[in-house]
Amino acid sequence: KGPVTIVSKTQVATGNNASFDRVGNKIYLTGNAALSDGPNVTRGERVIYDINTGVANIETAPGGRVKALFVPGSGPAEAAAGAKPKPQPQKPATN
């Protein structure tokens, strides 16, 4: 009970309550459940974090919607690409 936070690598999952499924090795966060990865945030009814795989999923009630905010250029591929120098245009050869 109470505010619960799970941190794994770049992701942070939060919820008002949590329960642990010992058999499935999963943590269920409910109540204002959110999963953030840097500035990207996804919200739903609950966050299910699988300890074995390190994968977190967001679920909502049937007919409900998962809400997400994704910031362009904030993913790992974009960050890696940002570290590379941009190609310079080739000047035509002069003879």
VMD Tcl script that draws the C-alpha trace (Angstrom):
set ca {
  {0.00 0.00 0.00}
  {1.04 3.55 -0.51}
  {2.91 5.06 -3.41}
  {5.04 2.36 -5.04}
  {7.95 2.91 -7.43}
  {9.90 0.31 -9.41}
  {13.11 1.35 -11.17}
  {14.68 -0.79 -13.89}
  {17.43 0.55 -16.16}
  {15.88 3.61 -17.85}
  {12.26 2.85 -16.89}
  {10.32 3.92 -13.80}
  {6.92 2.40 -12.99}
  {4.66 3.96 -10.35}
  {1.28 3.21 -8.81}
  {-0.78 3.77 -5.69}
  {-0.66 0.07 -4.75}
  {1.32 -3.02 -5.70}
  {0.96 -6.76 -5.42}
  {3.54 -9.45 -6.12}
  {2.75 -12.71 -7.90}
  {5.42 -15.05 -6.55}
  {4.56 -17.91 -8.95}
  {4.61 -15.74 -12.09}
  {7.39 -13.50 -10.71}
  {5.41 -10.38 -11.67}
  {4.61 -7.11 -9.92}
  {1.21 -5.49 -10.51}
  {0.94 -1.74 -9.93}
  {-2.58 -0.27 -9.75}
  {-4.12 3.14 -9.13}
  {-2.67 5.99 -11.19}
  {-0.38 3.43 -12.84}
  {2.30 4.96 -15.04}
  {5.43 3.83 -16.84}
  {8.04 6.37 -17.87}
  {11.21 6.02 -19.88}
  {12.98 9.37 -19.85}
  {10.43 12.01 -20.89}
  {8.08 9.39 -22.43}
  {5.12 8.50 -20.17}
  {2.40 5.85 -20.58}
  {-0.60 5.60 -18.23}
  {-3.30 2.95 -17.74}
  {-5.28 0.95 -15.19}
  {-2.27 -1.12 -14.18}
  {1.38 -1.77 -14.95}
  {2.52 -5.39 -15.04}
  {6.28 -5.78 -14.59}
  {7.76 -9.20 -15.35}
  {10.88 -9.63 -13.22}
  {12.18 -12.54 -15.34}
  {12.16 -10.66 -18.64}
  {12.36 -7.06 -17.42}
  {9.36 -6.19 -19.61}
  {6.63 -3.85 -18.37}
  {3.15 -3.73 -19.93}
  {0.36 -1.22 -19.47}
  {-3.22 -2.50 -19.35}
  {-6.61 -0.86 -19.05}
  {-10.18 -2.01 -18.49}
  {-12.00 -3.46 -21.52}
  {-13.06 -0.56 -23.73}
  {-10.67 1.78 -21.92}
  {-7.67 3.53 -23.39}
  {-4.02 3.58 -22.57}
  {-2.70 7.15 -22.67}
  {0.83 7.96 -23.77}
  {3.09 10.93 -24.36}
  {6.11 10.28 -26.58}
  {8.74 12.97 -27.05}
  {10.33 12.83 -30.55}
  {14.07 12.24 -30.52}
  {14.14 10.85 -26.98}
  {14.47 7.13 -27.82}
  {17.75 5.18 -27.64}
  {18.08 5.00 -31.45}
  {17.70 8.77 -31.78}
  {20.14 9.40 -28.93}
  {22.75 7.15 -30.57}
  {22.17 8.81 -33.93}
  {22.59 12.22 -32.31}
  {26.10 11.27 -31.22}
  {27.19 10.56 -34.80}
  {28.42 13.42 -36.96}
  {26.03 14.41 -39.72}
  {27.24 13.63 -43.24}
  {28.48 16.66 -45.12}
  {27.33 17.26 -48.69}
  {29.89 16.30 -51.30}
  {31.35 19.10 -53.41}
  {31.47 18.35 -57.14}
  {34.91 17.42 -58.39}
  {36.60 20.07 -60.50}
  {38.93 19.07 -63.36}
}
mol new
graphics top color blue
foreach p $ca { graphics top sphere $p radius 0.5 }
foreach p [lrange $ca 0 end-1] q [lrange $ca 1 end] { graphics top cylinder $p $q radius 0.2 }
display resetview
